[in-house]
Amino acid sequence: MLVAWTFKLKYADRETKMSPTLQKPLAGLSGSALAYQVAKLFGQSAEPLLLFVSDPKTSAALEEDLKFFLGSSENLLVFPAQGLLPYYGLSPSHEALAGRLTFLHSLLQRRDPYLALISMPALQRRLPPKEIFRDHSDYIVVHEELLREDFVGRLLAAGYRNAPLVEDPGTFSKRGGILDLFTPQLTRPLRLEFFGDRIESLRYFDPESQRSAEPTEDAVIIPAREIVYTEASLALAAKRFREHADEAGLPKSEREPFLDALKHRLAPPALETYLPWFYEQTATIFDYLPKASRRLWIEPELCREHFSELRREAEAAQQASHTTERIVAPSELMLEWEEVNAPLQAQSDWIYSELAASPDTERFAVQTHEELSVLLKHAHLGEAMLKPLTDRLREWLKRGLRLLMIAGTPSQRLRLHDLLERAELRLRELEGGFAAFRQEAPQAPTVFLTEGHLSKGFLWEEEKLVLMTDQEIFGEKPRRQRAESPPAEPFASFEELSEGDYIVHEQHGLGIYRRLQSLALDGHANDFLLLEYLDGDKLYLPVYRLNLVSRYSAREGQVPRLDKLGSGNWEKNKAKVRKALRAMAGELLKLYAERAALRGHAFSPGGVLYEEFEATFAFEETPDQLRAIKEVNSDMDAERPMDRLICGDVGFGKTEVALRAAFRALLDNKQVAVLVPTTVLALQHERNFRSRFQNFPATIEMLSRFVKAKSHQEIHERIRQGKIDIVIGTHSLLGKEVHFKDLGLVIVDEEHRFGVAQKEKIKKFKKMADVLTLTATPIPRTLNMSLSGIRDLSVIATPPVDRLAIQTFVAPYNEELIREAVLRELGRGGQIYFIHNRVQNIREVKQRLAELVPEAKIEIGHGQMDESELEDVMIRFVNREFNVFLSTTIVESGLDIPSANTMIVNRADTFGLAQLYQLRGRIGRSNLRAYAYLLIPGQESITSSARARLSVLQRYTDLGSGFKIAAHDLEIRGAGNLLGPEQSGHIAAVGYDLYTRLLEEAVMEVKGEERREAPEPELQLKLAASISEEYIPETTMRLTLYKRLAGVADEAELDALGEEIEDRFGKLPETVKNLLTVMRVKVLAKRAWVQLLRLETRRAVFLFSPDSPVNVEALTQSIAKEPERFRWLAPHELAMNFKAGKEDAAVEAVQRFLMGLRIAPAPGIEAS
């Protein structure tokens, strides 16, 4: 049926018409005009609009543009591809599986119009029959009966995984009367609270904090996997597996793992490949799509090419595969082109093809801004820099065109606003994006400005419309989204504490944590931490004192020496560290004061040129980055010479802070020296500086061993004459022959990697110019706070979040997988790291890789090579002279190569989590999907702790997430780098957590600030106070809660934690209520500096510290009124008697007494 579509444009007093004939070819929709036209079509449609595109990258770009024109993603559905080929023993990410299930469920459920984006790889796989959503979904309603055990069985059959904490789609957790689960189609998990088998309450909760949010009356629980386990499906899959295995002659050793997994209802590796065998008949995407819908097929020829290429790759992978998957034929798993082409040819309403040549093609006259972008790129500096733009804007306004400028970030929006305002153009800012622009009534010629993300703008004369993005003005760069991370918590969590780990007790020193043990004292069972010291000495620590212990942390690989209980060695060690810290803090304070007395150069404000330089930054600044820039600018405004340290991991944005400082120095005609420890870093900095300064008249040179001696002399002379603005160099920059005409700023990267003599020369710079030091090892916030007032520190802890996170796979060693991974990266022009940490046989590995992938150029790098030789290899990799870098962990820091986006780690089970985390951080530094393959010898031959490490790494894809151990290890490394090698030894002696507390005390002492800490009370309350295994089965979870409870500072914090426990785990048992009571008594006792509180028969005994802040006069007057109830047993020791028969209320009476004490706090005294 032919349909005439009419579009009313609310921003113009006219109508445009487009009357597509069936199969009408369209062309000419350049830039984002295709998405604009699709959004218009959708706006007038009463039916779903389905878009078919060639590949996920095209889909993602179109999705972004459609969100801009639609105003939200509420009516936009995207069908994600699985993201990997079959036959490599890998399963898709949980995120991809959840996205696919959500999409299919939405197609079946939604009755309102929507836009659906479907790429060829997504639709190519055969699908489960639609009936699985009908037969294996549950509709749950609050206050209705739900047999819990049956429900859990259905969740397991539908692919849900049992987990201690529900944080990811497709997981559930059962704890007493609470059942948490995360169904794929919801954005937040659900918490079901039962009373028997009745749903008492149903509420959403935050997966990060695990706290409940708003309630809901009902919910639909859909399958978490495309393969649902039933008796019939398991039997059918086993039967078909045996048939195919017989046909392929598969040996018994390869059959058993798959059949055993099915027998025990477990998921074998790459389960999704076997999907066709679980169902009598599979479905295709066309079975799910609504019949009443409009369809647009975009670039059919590209779709066919991509579809066919994927099929060829799958067939080649099957031929080369040694995994069990190879017995599944590609034709069973994937659609044939005819199965896709026929319905699309028959049912598409429009076909868009840029190369369409048929006479009936409707070609739209849409222009891009490429020509203007080139003019802007080559324009001169200053106010004239944007003259080509402002001239063009005025011309467009004269022609009656509607203008909308789109800024990708708030800071770019502000910069565009200022630049256009200075050009005296009539400007109006819009908050509602394109939707607000569309509603604007015609008015005097105006440039509209809004914030949003659009791939490219366009000029469409017929529509009277011009859209232009900030990237078309300031230069197109790969866009990275940045997300603010919450402040890092002090490392107090016991979630990673395992039996056998080293632990530090503040009073007894270094021991080993053996287990959490229940002991009965006076007939009351309580939990204790069993700690073992030298010679097998044991200490049972009650859980209410867990704040006295911390997990021992020092540099990875350091083995501490256990302390002997009662020997006095621990106190001697602590005293030694205290003395060293006092000396160090005193020296730092002295240097800080000397520096403050010096007079330097106060730099002038940045002005217009500085704003233009800011505007060319590709990303939105993170809050930490903005804070650092502000602090550096403040330092440069002052006459006092700057000496600031910027800390943050590679890629967190330190270099941009330095670049802006350098730009300000150049504006005052000052020279800038950039000092780096290695030639590799010099090369990378040179590239960064040249790239950022490309549109500005700065002369930049590099001094390193790669610059010829003759050139060195020439550069030295030009530095002396002031003809070089920025010089980047290694230690040669510190030579006697280097004389600056007017040095204004010195930027030092990784100062800790320079030698002692070089560091002394760097100190001399600090008296001549402003100094900005950068370090890639993150400094913990706790240390930053400890050094407040004696060292200027800026910490950039907010990680960048790429649009495409690093996809991590853990897989058995598989040469076909290695070849496919390398070829895929080479196919997109990228580079690969292959990490092999054994120098002894690294050449044999190179030979095998060369046989596997003859297409690759492979070079070796390791720590036993000559330093200059290793540097040469690294530089050649940076210069892309070869594409596979086979190396040891030597690459874990320093290299920043955006083109390297695949990493293969051999024997990943032998690496620490911190090492793996840092290694993986070398990739994923562009807008391309990055892949990390962690190869292991086989699940059965690796340790359980290695398996746990790898599963953590696989689960957390975003940088900085979930790596508490790893991040902490890096922080310790950073602390040692900042404070010197001697301090690394002190950290090793007492553990990192205690070290930072002692440092804080030392700093306060040298600054003349008194800080006294209340003693830790010992409580003997005769209560059964613990968290039972029945209430919370996981030991690590109980330890974490014990630790948090022991560390509460006041009653309000304790009340909040009690509410959280009840919310997360259900109604509080009596023993947990008692535990909260014990913790409340502890808080009150600590406030009054009570050292010991002991309940005896018919009385309680309080032993106060001699330094107690309790108002003794008021207490004496109070107890004098009740002589039969109170009595002093000794100085500072008070007895409170109970009346006969009132013993049960003794603890309550103790609480009332402690709450009634009048405290007279002295300055510097802390109760916690």
DRENRO-308976 format. One record per residue (C-alpha): x, y, z; residue in one letter. Coordinates in steps of 0.02 Angstrom, whole numbers, plus 50000, padded with zeros to 5 digits. Last residue first. Layout:
<recs>
XYZA ...
</recs>
This chain:
<recs>
518785039453361S 518535049753515A 519725063153458E 520635075453570I 521485089853478G 520715103353587P 519955096353748A 518185089553749P 517205092053911A 516025077053910I 514525076054026R 514025058154058L 512175054554032G 512435043753877M 513635032753974L 512375030054115F 510935026453996R 511995013953898Q 512515004954059V 510695003954114A 510224996053946E 511634983453969V 511024979154144A 509174976754098A 509274957954119D 510174960454286E 508654969454362K 508094955154476G 509134961454621A 509534979954602K 511014984154497F 512664991754558N 513785003954463M 515645002154503A 516925015654457L 518785014154423E 519715030654386H 520605030254556P 520045014254643A 518395005454683L 517365021554672W 515565017454717R 513875020054636F 512135012954675R 512025014154866E 512875031254860P 511535038354742E 511615057454760K 513505056854773A 513495048754601I 512915064954517S 514055076754613Q 515565065954571T 515065065154387L 514855084154376A 516575086854455E 517375073554345V 516795081254181N 517265066754068V 518725071253952P 519665055354005S 521545057754017D 521705045954168P 520765033154061S 519155027154142F 518885009454208L 517015006054220F 516344991154321V 514544985154303A 513594977054447R 512364963354499R 513474948854447T 514834956454340E 514794966754179L 516504973754132R 516884989854040L 518724993254013L 519685008053942Q 518265020853955V 518785036553862W 517035044453878A 516765044753690R 517525027353681K 516225020853804A 514795028353704L 515405021053539V 515755004153622K 514025003653702V 513265006653530R 514354992853456M 513764980653590V 511954985453555T 512194982853368L 512894965553407L 511394961853518N 510224966053374K 511284954353267V 511094940453395T 509204943153405E 508974940853217P 508724956553111L 507364955552978K 508084954652802G 509804954452725F 509964970552625R 508684981752712D 509054974852886E 510924977452859I 510634995052790E 509544999952938E 510894994153059G 512185004052960L 511135019852972A 510905017553159D 512785015053182L 513185030853084E 511955040753192A 512685032953350E 514445039053315D 516125034653238A 515785017553163V 517375007153136G 516874991153224A 515254990653125L 516174992552961R 517404978753003K 516024967053063Y 515064970752902L 516574966552793T 516934950852895L 515134945052874R 515234947652685M 516894938352676T 516144923752774T 514694921652653E 513174913352734P 512314929052802I 510824925152916Y 511114906352930E 512984909452947E 512614919753103S 513074937853129I 513644939853310S 513194945953484A 512804932953617A 512914944853765L 513944943753924K 514514962153916L 516404961253934Q 516984976153831L 518784982053806E 518805000253753P 520025006653620E 520885021753697P 520395039253638A 521625047453520E 522645062853555R 523035075453419R 524035091153455E 524445103053313E 526185110653313G 526455108953126K 527835096153161V 526595086153266E 525165086953141M 526335080453006V 526935066253118A 525155061053164E 524655060652980E 526195050252941L 525745037953080L 524005035953005R 524725033552830T 525925020152895Y 524525010952985L 523605008452821D 525165004152720Y 525894990352825G 527074992452974V 528784987352908A 528384987052722A 527785005252731I 529415009352822H 530425001352683G 529475010852551S 529875026552653Q 531735023952620E 531395023052433P 530685040852427G 529105050052478L 528245051552310L 528845035252232N 528495025452392G 526745032752404A 526445028752220G 526945010552243R 525755009752390I 524415017652280E 524735004752144L 524484990552269D 522884998952327H 522225000452150A 522564982052123A 521794976352287I 520254987152266K 520084983852081F 518204984352065G 518124998851944S 519635009851903G 519535007251716L 517875000251659D 517834981851613T 517554973851781Y 516954956051759R 518444948751669Q 519674955951796L 518684949151942V 518554932051857S 520434931951830L 520834935252012R 519614921752070A 520364908951951R 522104913152016A 521484910752195S 520714893952147S 522364887952076T 522554883451892I 522624865951817S 520764861851805E 520314878251720Q 521524875351577G 523274881851538P 522724900051548I 522594913951419L 521954931051469L 521334939151308Y 521094958051318A 520104966651181Y 519904985251147A 518404992651056R 518965008250964L 518725025951033N 520535026751086S 521565022251240R 520865004651261G 522564996351285I 524004999351407R 522794998151554G 522734979251530R 524504978351594L 524074988851747Q 522584978051794Y 523524961951759L 524974967551868Q 523814973052009A 522864956551999L 524474946652018G 525074936351870F 525324917451860T 523524913851803D 523804924951649A 524884911151575R 525024920851410N 524264938151408V 523554943651239I 523244962351220M 522264970751082T 522004989451063N 523714996451015A 523325011450902S 523105023251051P 524895020151111I 525305026151287D 526825016651348L 527485021451520G 526925007251630S 526554988651614E 527654987251459V 529104978651549I 527844965051595T 528754953651472T 528654957051286S 528044951651115L 527564967951028F 526534963850874V 526314977750745N 528014983250682F 528665000150622E 527155008250706R 528165023350768N 527695018950948V 528275001150912F 529915007850841R 530075018350998I 529835003051108M 531144993151012V 532405007551024D 532075009251210E 532454990851235L 534114992751142E 534535008451243S 534234999351407E 535204983651356D 533994968951360M 533674959451522Q 532044968951551G 531144962151399H 530614967251222G 530374956251068I 529794961050893E 528444953650779I 527834959350608K 526204949950577A 525554941850416E 526474925650459P 525234923250602V 525404905650673L 527174902550610E 527744919850669A 526894916650836L 527844900150854R 529504908750818Q 529134922650941K 528684909851075V 530344901151045E 531194917951067R 530284920951234I 530934904451304N 532084910151445Q 531334927851457V 529764920951539R 528384934051561N 527474932051395H 526374946951354I 525804948751174F 525394967051142Y 524504970450977I 524414984650852Q 523014991650744G 522614993950561G 520834987350573R 521294970650497G 522864969750603L 521754969350757E 520644955550686R 522174946150626L 522954946050800V 521354940250886A 521014926850754E 522794920050766R 522764919550956I 521044911150956L 521664898050833E 523184895250946E 522114891551099N 522754893051277Y 521204890951386P 520114906551394A 519794921851503V 519064935651395F 519064954351429T 518144967451327Q 518934984351363I 517554997451374A 516815005851222L 516185023551255R 517755025751358D 517645030051541V 519085041051599P 519555038351780P 519295051551914T 520795050552031A 521715066251976I 522625071152135V 523375088452150S 524755090152279L 525635105452352D 526685098352494R 526785103652678I 525035110652709G 524095094652669S 525285079752673L 524085068652771S 522645073652656M 523595068052501N 524105052152592L 522275047952626T 521825052652447R 522985039152383P 524365044052260I 524165036252089P 525745030751999T 525785040851838A 526775055451910T 526865073351849L 527915087451922T 527555105851888L 528945118051927V 528865137051916D 530585144251884A 532355147351948M 532355140852127K 531455124652078K 532685122251936F 534045119452066K 533035104852138K 533055096651965I 534955096651973K 534885087052138E 533645074752059K 534895071551918Q 536255067152043A 535085055052134V 534505046351974G 532855049751885F 531385037551893R 530625046352046H 530405062151942E 529055053651834E 528755068551717D 529535085351761V 528765101151687I 529865116551708V 529075133651682L 529705151351654G 531445149751581L 532045165951502D 533605164351394K 533895146151442F 535635138751455H 535975120451414V 537855116651405E 537935111751588K 536805096651556G 535065094851635L 534205093951465L 535325078951428S 534325069951566H 532905067351441T 532155081151337G 530685091751282I 531045109851236V 529625122351224I 529805140251161D 531385138651057I 532085154750987K 532585161351159G 534395164451106Q 535045151751233R 533755138951177I 534265142150994R 536095139051039E 535705122851132H 534615117150984I 536065120050862E 537265110650974Q 536055095950990H 535775096150802S 537635093150777K 537605079050905A 536155070550813K 534455069250899V 534015051250942F 534985052751106R 533715065451165S 533335083951151L 531645087851073M 531055104050994E 529455114550997I 529235131950922T 527485138250965A 526425147950840P 524715140250881F 523635128750773N 524755113550797Q 525005116950984F 523985101851044R 524735089850916S 526515096350937R 526375094651126F 525655076951118N 526945071150989R 528395078451088E 527695070651247H 527655053351165Q 529435055251099L 530095061151267A 529185046751353L 530065034351239V 531735043351262T 531625040151449T 531695050051613P 530705065551557V 531025084251576L 529895096851488V 530695114051486A 529605129251449V 530195146451393Q 529335162651441K 528575174751317N 527145178751439D 525905169551325L 527165155351319L 527015152551507A 525115151951493R 525255138751357F 526445128351463A 525185128451608A 523845122851485R 524955108851422L 525375103051600A 523535100951646V 523255092151479E 524675080151520T 523865074951685K 522265068951599G 521825051951674F 522625042651528G 524095035951627V 523625035551812D 523545051051919G 524625062652024C 525035080951988I 526415087852101L 526565106552124R 528065117752151D 527505135052094M 528625149952125P 527825163052241R 527275178052138E 525515170952125A 524485169151966D 525475153451920M 524955144752082D 523125149352053S 523245142751875N 523965126451942V 522565124852071E 521225128551939K 521975115751819I 522025102751960A 520205106152006R 519685104851823L 520595088151812Q 519765081551969D 518045086651904P 518425078051737T 518725088951585E 517605085251436E 518695078851298F 519555084351138A 520425099951202F 520335112951062T 519225124351168A 520565126251302E 521765133351170F 520405145351112E 520135150951292E 522015153651312Y 522035164251154L 520605174951218V 521385179251386G 522625168851487G 522895179951639P 524675186351667S 525965175551754F 526675180751923A 528555177751909H 529575172452060G 529915178152238R 530515165552367L 529825165252546A 528525151852507A 529905140352443R 530855141552606E 529245137452703A 528875122152595Y 530675116152610L 530575117352800K 528895108452805L 529585094352696L 531095092552810E 530005091952966G 528855079052887A 530345068152843M 531085069253018A 529405065753101R 529145051152982L 530835043653025A 530465044853212K 528725037253192R 529455022853087V 530725018853223K 529395019953360A 528265008053261K 529694995653242N 530114996653427K 528274993953473E 528234978453363W 529834971553437N 529124972253615G 529134953353632S 527354951353697G 526724942053543L 528134938553421K 527974947853257D 527934939853085L 529164945652951R 528364952252793P 528484944852618V 528584958152482Q 527944951752313G 526764966252276E 527264981852370R 526524983252544A 524814979552614S 524384970052773Y 522494968752790R 521974979852933S 521694977053118V 521174988253262L 519484992253182N 519074973853207L 518804977253391R 516934972753395Y 517424956453310V 518314949653463P 520144945653425L 520774928353471Y 522674928853470L 523754913553439K 525624910653457D 526234898353323G 528074902653343D 527784919953268L 525964925753264Y 524294917953219E 522664927553215L 520964919553247L 519624932653218L 518234930453346F 516364927553336D 515264926153490N 514344912253581A 513704916053757H 513834902853894G 515114912553994D 516204912653838L 515704902053688A 516874903753537L 516434905853352S 517894906953232Q 518324917953082L 519894910553009R 521794910352999R 522314928452979Y 524214929052991I 525164940953103G 526074957553098L 525944969153248G 525234967053423H 524484984153463Q 523944990753293E 523584973153228H 524224970853049V 523644956252941I 524484944052823Y 523304933052722D 523164914352764G 521264913952758E 520684926752633S 520344945352651L 519704952852487E 518024958752554E 518854964752714F 518604982952668S 519604996252758A 520575002752610F 520005020652631P 518575023652510E 518975031552343A 517915046852312P 516505042352191P 517015041552009S 516495055151891E 516225048551717A 517125053951561R 516445051151388Q 517765049951256R 517565057451085R 518855053750951P 519365070750884K 518655081850747E 519355099350745G 518855115450830F 517425120550716I 516795103950647E 517065096750822Q 515955110350896D 514505103950791T 513495112650655M 511665111450606L 510965122250466V 509125121550415L 508005130050288K 507305112550250E 507605114950064E 509325122250098E 509925107650202W 511615111950279L 512375098050383F 513125093750553G 514165078750601K 514195065050733S 512965073650850L 513095074151038H 512195087351139G 512255104851211E 511345119451133T 511705135551040L 510505145050927F 511175158150808V 509845171150779T 509135180950632P 507585189550707A 506215177450756Q 505345161650695P 504525152050840A 505625139750935E 504835122450956Q 506105113650846R 507535121450944F 506815114751107A 506725097051035A 508495098950966F 509255101551137G 508145106651284G 509265119551367E 509355132151226L 510575146651215E 510185161651106R 511485171651010L 511395187350902R 513135188350830L 514335201450898E 515915191250855A 516345192551041R 514705183751076E 515185169750957L 516825166451048L 516045167651222D 514595155851180H 515745143551093L 516845142951248R 515365140251364L 514685126351253R 516395118351245Q 516445118351437S 514705110651448P 515185096751327T 514775091451148G 514265108551088A 512935109450951I 512655125350849M 510905127650777L 510575139550635L 508915142350543R 509195148650367L 508465165250309G 509785168650177R 510475182950282K 510695170650427L 511725159250315W 512865173650262E 513115179350442R 513575161550493L 514805160150348R 515715176150397D 515755170350579T 516515153750530L 517845160450411P 518265173550546K 518555160450682L 520445162550695M 520325181050661A 520115184950848E 521785176850883G 522685164350773L 522685162150584H 521525150250491A 522165133350428H 520975122250528K 519555134650505L 519695133650315L 519725114550322V 518175114450433S 517285126150311L 517595114050166E 517005099050268E 515395107450324H 514195094850243T 512885098250109Q 511145090950083V 510265091349915A 509185075649933F 509225062349799R 507585053149766E 508095038349659T 506845034949518D 508185035349382P 509235021549467S 511005026149519A 511045022749705A 512815025849770L 512275033749934E 511045019649961S 509465020950066Y 508105008150032I 506355012650083W 504755003050123D 505684986750152S 504584971050153Q 505014960949998A 506854965149980Q 507104963750168L 506154947350178P 507164939650034A 508874946550081N 508924939350257V 508534920950225E 509444922850059E 511034927850151W 511044911350247E 510714912650433L 511984907250564M 512094893150690L 511564877850592E 512384884550432S 513994887750529P 514064868950568A 514234863850750V 515584850450766I 516904864150780R 516204869250950E 517244855551034T 518774866751015T 520194862950894H 519634876050768S 520484879250602A 519024873650491Q 517764881650609Q 518704898150608A 518754898150417A 516864895150411E 516554908950538A 517664921250443E 516754917150280R 515064920250365R 515664936650437L 516264942150265E 514594937450187S 513604948050310F 514784962750291H 514684962250102E 512794959950101R 512524974450221C 513704985350120L 512664981549966E 511034985150058P 511595002750111E 510215006550238I 508614996250232W 507155006250301L 505634996750364R 503895002350420R 502934991050540S 501334980950553A 502074963350545K 502994965650709P 504754958450713L 505044942750816Y 504934929850675D 505994941450567F 507404940450695I 507564922050656T 506874907150753A 507554889950799T 506624873550785Q 506654858250894E 507684868351019Y 509254864751119F 510314859650969W 510184876550883P 510964885351036L 512624875651031Y 513694890950994T 512894899951144E 513714887651266L 515454894351226A 516204885051375P 514974873051460P 513564880551565A 513064869651712L 511464859251728R 512414844751810H 512064832951664K 512304847051540L 514044850851608A 514474832251610D 513964830951425L 515084845551376F 516594839951479P 516384821551424E 516404823551235R 518184829851213E 519004815851314S 517864803151228K 518614807151057P 517594816250923L 517394805850765G 516494820050675A 514924809650641E 514954802250815D 515154819650892A 513724826150784H 512564812350844E 513164813751024R 512874832551025F 511144830250948R 510624818351087K 511384829251225A 510504844851155A 508834835651145L 508984828951323A 509434846151390L 508004854551296S 506714841651355A 507224841751539E 507254860651533T 508744872451524Y 508424888951434V 509664894651301I 509514913051253E 510094917551429R 509454928451570A 507634923251545P 506314936451587I 505674941951758I 504184953551743V 503854965151890A 502474970352009D 501944983052141E 503564992952146T 504515000352294P 505755014852282E 507605012452324A 508424998952428S 510274999852469R 511564988552383Q 512725003852373S 513285000152195E 511844988952136P 510565002052193D 508934993552240F 507194991552169Y 505784985652281R 504564971452308L 503814968552480S 502984954452578E 503064941852436I 502244926552512R 503144909952524D 503574911952709G 503624930652732F 504694935652586F 505664951252537E 506014952752351L 507394964952301R 507494969852118L 508994975152012P 509114991351915R 509044995651728T 507754982251694L 507714971351537Q 509054959251598P 508234953651762T 509354957451912F 508904947352066L 508914949352255D 507994936952366L 507784941352550I 506984930452684G 508604921552723G 509884926952595R 509614921952412K 510654930252277S 510254932452092F 511234936451934T 510724939051752G 511074957751746P 512564962751854D 512744968952034E 511864955852138V 513064951352278L 513564933752336P 513124926952162A 511964913252094N 511934914551905R 510304916251806Y 510194905751647G 508324902351635A 508534885351719A 509384893751868L 507964906251882L 506664892451869R 507494882952013G 507514898952117V 505644900752085F 505314882752138D 506284885852299E 505354901952334R 503574896252303L 502774912852259L 501164918252344E 500524935952313E 500764951352423H 501824960152288V 501594953652112V 502764942952008I 502574939451822Y 503794925751777D 504574922451607S 505034904951550H 503524899351449D 503074915651362R 504844922051336F 505404904651283I 503944904151159E 504804916251040K 505924902150979P 507774904251020P 508774914050891L 509854910250740R 511334922150724R 511444934150577Q 510264947050652L 511564954850766A 513004953350641P 511914962150509M 511454976950616S 509704980550685I 509124997650749L 507324998250809A 506275014150821L 504705013150925Y 502805015150907P 501765008651054D 501264990351076R 502854984351158R 502924966651226Q 503614955151091L 504874967451019L 505364972751195S 505764954651245H 506894952851093L 507824969051135F 508024964751319T 508674947551274L 509964954951156R 510534968051281G 510714955251421A 511784944251309L 512904958951261A 513124964551443E 513484946751501H 514934946651377S 514874933951237P 515564916451270S 517254910351210L 517884893151154G 518574900150991Y 517354891850871Y 516054905850864P 516434923850816L 516314938150939L 515274953450982G 513614945051016Q 512804958550911A 511714971450997P 509904974650944F 509564992950980V 507874999851033L 507485018451026L 505845024551100N 506555030051269E 508245034951196S 507935053451220S 507755070051126G 507245061750963L 508495071850860F 509955069450979F 509545051351018K 509465048150830L 511235054750807D 511945043250941E 510995028150873E 511605031750696L 513415031550758A 513135015550858A 512265006650712S 513655011250591T 514925003950714K 513824988550743P 513814983850557D 512804984350396S 511184993050444V 509334988250453F 508145001350524L 506404996650587L 505055009750615L 503665004250733P 501925010150685E 500895026050711A 502175035750611S 502315054750602Q 503765056850723G 504605041250655F 504775048650482L 505465064750555K 506725055050661A 507255045350505V 507525061750411Q 508615068650551Y 509585052250563A 509935053150376L 510395071550392A 511795067350515S 513145070950387G 512495067850211S 510735062750160L 511075061849972G 510155045749928A 508455037049933L 507845022049833P 505955018949836K 505645000649877Q 503775003749894L 503435021449834T 503935034949952P 502935050949961S 503975064350045M 503135080750080K 503735096750160T 502585108750251E 502755127250285R 502805140150424D 504465134050490A 505075128650664Y 503585117150694K 504025107050539L 502435097750491K 502885081850402F 501735073250277T 501955055050229W 500945048550081A 500685029750094V 500685017149954L 500005000050000M 
</recs>
